[in-house]
Amino acid sequence: MKVKGVGEGMKKNNVLTVMFLIFAVIGIGLLAGAMILLANLCDTGDPWEVRAQSGMYVAFLILMILGIVFFCTGAVPLIILRIKKQKNKRLLEKGRVLYATVESIDRNRSYNVNGRNPYVIYCTWKDEYADLFYRFKSGNLWTNPALIFPEGSEIEVYVDPNDFRKYYVDAERKLSQKIVDLT
């Protein structure tokens, strides 16, 4: 079943990545400007002599602080996204596949982009041998997953066999295969 023109799946992640990259590049530019300004302050022939121009020091400090703030605002989320992506990729390649049952689909009210809240899937898997139930939560999904994963249906969950706290609910990949985004 294909539904055309419904989802926004990966677009939000791509927009955020570009936004974070822009912040990081602006930060690098500001830091480079601060270094050029510092080089001009020290350009007297003697590297240990710095011209005393208080306005230039203030400009240097402002550029440095802004550069660090912009760079960190862009780079830290990019690093976090990259680590998360690598973890999910590793679980998809080497993790153990569990077939969990979709319990509910809710909105993540703690996260908001342009006035919209993403969906999350809650699912459970029963370990028959240990007589334990494991509950998993998907990542943020910008397409309503109820079309593909109605309550009671099965969903793949990839887990680290040694630590079930490391898991990935494979909803986004299947959603992107079944829903064509034309927006």
Secondary structure, 3 states (H helix, E strand, C coil): CCEECCCCCCHHHHHHHHHHHHHHHHHHHHHHHHHHHHHHHCCCCCCCCCCCCHHHHHHHHHHHHHHHHHHHHHHHHHHHHHHHHHHHHHHHHHCEEEEEEEEEEEECCCCCECCECCEEEEEEEEECCCCEEEEEECCCECCCHHHCCCCCCEEEEEEECCEEEEEEECCHHHHHHHEECCC
